[in-house]
Amino acid sequence: MTGPLRATAANHYPWGNGCDGWRLVDRPELSLREERLPPGGAEAPHYHRVSRQIFYVLAGELTIKVPGRILLAKVGEALEIPPGLGHLVQNNGPEDLRILLVSAPDTAGDRYPVEDHAAVPTDVAHHPMYWLQPTPDKISRSVETFSIGVEAAPG
């Protein structure tokens, strides 16, 4: 350990729509970031094939949308997102949301947009997040991947 970890200008990065982040620990096997999302701040829906993430709320209220559910966490609470689970992190509250984000391993090279169906590996194509917005492309891909027979509805 080299000393206390702090959010500074040297480890700051902007992201999303007006959001800020600070890299506190930045190792391949583990990252710890402090992030600030203003009211209405959000990130694009995505998933990680390998990384597990834990979001710990320092201020405000965290909203994470996952397939079929909306998860909420208040100050002093945390939410865990396992690998393969599509998620959308956002601040629906009236004040800044501040979180500590732990990722193990680090998410570098392990972030896949939910809309990018070419990036959805076969082993997670069955995941419910993949079906949030069915499209002809997704249906066709699943028919091929899982050898599903498709017939016209009677009538």
C-alpha positions as CSV (number, residue, x, y, z in Angstrom):
1,M,0.0,0.0,0.0
2,T,1.3,3.4,-0.9
3,G,-1.0,5.6,1.2
4,P,-4.6,6.8,1.2
5,L,-6.6,6.5,-2.0
6,R,-8.2,9.8,-3.0
7,A,-10.2,11.2,-5.9
8,T,-7.9,13.8,-7.5
9,A,-7.5,15.6,-10.8
10,A,-4.8,13.2,-11.8
11,N,-7.0,10.1,-11.6
12,H,-10.2,11.8,-12.9
13,Y,-12.0,10.8,-16.1
14,P,-15.3,12.1,-17.6
15,W,-17.9,9.6,-18.9
16,G,-21.5,9.3,-20.0
17,N,-23.7,12.4,-20.0
18,G,-22.0,14.7,-17.5
19,C,-20.7,11.9,-15.2
20,D,-17.3,11.8,-13.5
21,G,-15.1,9.0,-12.3
22,W,-11.9,8.6,-10.3
23,R,-9.6,5.6,-10.6
24,L,-8.6,4.7,-7.1
25,V,-7.2,1.2,-7.8
26,D,-6.5,0.3,-11.4
27,R,-5.1,-3.2,-11.6
28,P,-6.0,-6.0,-14.1
29,E,-7.4,-8.2,-11.3
30,L,-9.3,-5.5,-9.5
31,S,-10.4,-1.9,-9.9
32,L,-12.0,0.5,-7.5
33,R,-13.5,3.7,-8.8
34,E,-15.5,6.5,-7.3
35,E,-18.1,7.8,-9.6
36,R,-20.5,10.7,-9.7
37,L,-23.7,10.7,-11.7
38,P,-25.7,14.0,-11.8
39,P,-29.6,13.8,-11.7
40,G,-30.6,12.0,-14.9
41,G,-27.0,10.7,-15.5
42,A,-26.8,7.2,-16.9
43,E,-24.7,4.8,-18.9
44,A,-25.5,2.7,-22.0
45,P,-26.9,-0.8,-21.3
46,H,-24.1,-3.3,-21.4
47,Y,-22.8,-6.5,-19.8
48,H,-19.4,-8.0,-18.8
49,R,-18.5,-11.6,-19.7
50,V,-15.9,-12.0,-16.9
51,S,-16.1,-9.1,-14.5
52,R,-18.3,-9.0,-11.4
53,Q,-19.2,-5.6,-10.2
54,I,-20.3,-4.2,-6.8
55,F,-21.9,-0.7,-6.6
56,Y,-21.7,0.8,-3.1
57,V,-23.7,4.0,-2.5
58,L,-22.0,7.0,-0.8
59,A,-24.7,9.6,-1.6
60,G,-28.0,9.7,-3.4
61,E,-30.0,6.7,-4.6
62,L,-28.7,4.2,-7.2
63,T,-31.0,2.6,-9.8
64,I,-29.8,-0.4,-11.8
65,K,-32.1,-1.8,-14.5
66,V,-31.6,-5.5,-15.2
67,P,-33.9,-7.9,-17.1
68,G,-37.4,-7.7,-15.7
69,R,-36.4,-5.8,-12.5
70,I,-35.3,-2.4,-11.3
71,L,-32.9,-2.6,-8.4
72,L,-32.5,0.3,-5.9
73,A,-29.8,1.0,-3.3
74,K,-29.6,3.9,-0.8
75,V,-26.7,5.3,1.1
76,G,-24.8,2.5,2.9
77,E,-26.2,-0.2,0.6
78,A,-24.6,-2.1,-2.3
79,L,-25.8,-4.0,-5.4
80,E,-23.9,-6.8,-7.0
81,I,-24.0,-7.5,-10.8
82,P,-22.6,-10.9,-11.8
83,P,-20.8,-11.6,-15.1
84,G,-23.2,-12.0,-18.1
85,L,-26.0,-9.9,-16.6
86,G,-27.0,-6.9,-18.8
87,H,-27.4,-3.8,-16.7
88,L,-28.1,0.0,-17.0
89,V,-26.9,2.2,-14.2
90,Q,-28.6,5.5,-13.7
91,N,-29.5,8.3,-11.2
92,N,-33.2,9.0,-11.1
93,G,-32.9,11.1,-8.0
94,P,-32.9,14.8,-7.5
95,E,-29.3,15.0,-6.2
96,D,-25.9,13.8,-7.3
97,L,-25.3,10.0,-7.0
98,R,-21.9,9.1,-5.7
99,I,-20.8,5.4,-5.7
100,L,-17.8,3.2,-5.1
101,L,-17.5,0.7,-7.9
102,V,-15.5,-2.5,-7.4
103,S,-14.8,-4.6,-10.5
104,A,-13.1,-8.0,-10.4
105,P,-11.3,-8.4,-12.6
106,D,-11.1,-4.9,-14.2
107,T,-13.6,-4.3,-17.0
108,A,-11.0,-3.2,-19.5
109,G,-11.8,-5.1,-22.7
110,D,-14.8,-6.7,-21.1
111,R,-17.7,-4.4,-21.9
112,Y,-20.3,-5.4,-24.5
113,P,-23.2,-3.2,-25.5
114,V,-26.5,-4.9,-25.1
115,E,-27.5,-3.6,-28.6
116,D,-24.4,-5.1,-30.2
117,H,-25.8,-8.5,-31.0
118,A,-22.7,-9.6,-32.9
119,A,-20.8,-9.2,-29.5
120,V,-23.3,-11.4,-27.6
121,P,-21.4,-14.7,-27.2
122,T,-23.4,-17.9,-27.6
123,D,-23.0,-18.7,-23.9
124,V,-25.0,-15.6,-22.9
125,A,-27.3,-15.4,-25.8
126,H,-29.9,-17.2,-23.7
127,H,-29.7,-14.5,-21.0
128,P,-33.0,-12.6,-20.5
129,M,-31.3,-9.3,-21.1
130,Y,-30.7,-10.4,-24.7
131,W,-34.5,-10.5,-25.2
132,L,-35.5,-7.2,-23.7
133,Q,-36.1,-5.8,-27.2
134,P,-36.6,-8.7,-29.7
135,T,-35.6,-7.9,-33.3
136,P,-35.7,-10.0,-36.4
137,D,-31.9,-10.2,-36.2
138,K,-32.0,-11.6,-32.7
139,I,-34.7,-14.0,-33.5
140,S,-32.8,-15.2,-36.6
141,R,-29.6,-15.6,-34.6
142,S,-31.3,-17.6,-31.8
143,V,-33.0,-19.8,-34.4
144,E,-29.6,-20.6,-35.8
145,T,-27.8,-20.9,-32.4
146,F,-30.3,-23.1,-30.7
147,S,-31.7,-25.0,-33.8
148,I,-35.2,-23.7,-33.1
149,G,-37.9,-24.5,-35.6
150,V,-40.1,-21.6,-36.6
151,E,-43.6,-22.1,-38.1
152,A,-46.3,-19.6,-39.1
153,A,-49.1,-19.2,-36.6
154,P,-52.3,-21.1,-37.7
155,G,-55.1,-19.1,-39.1
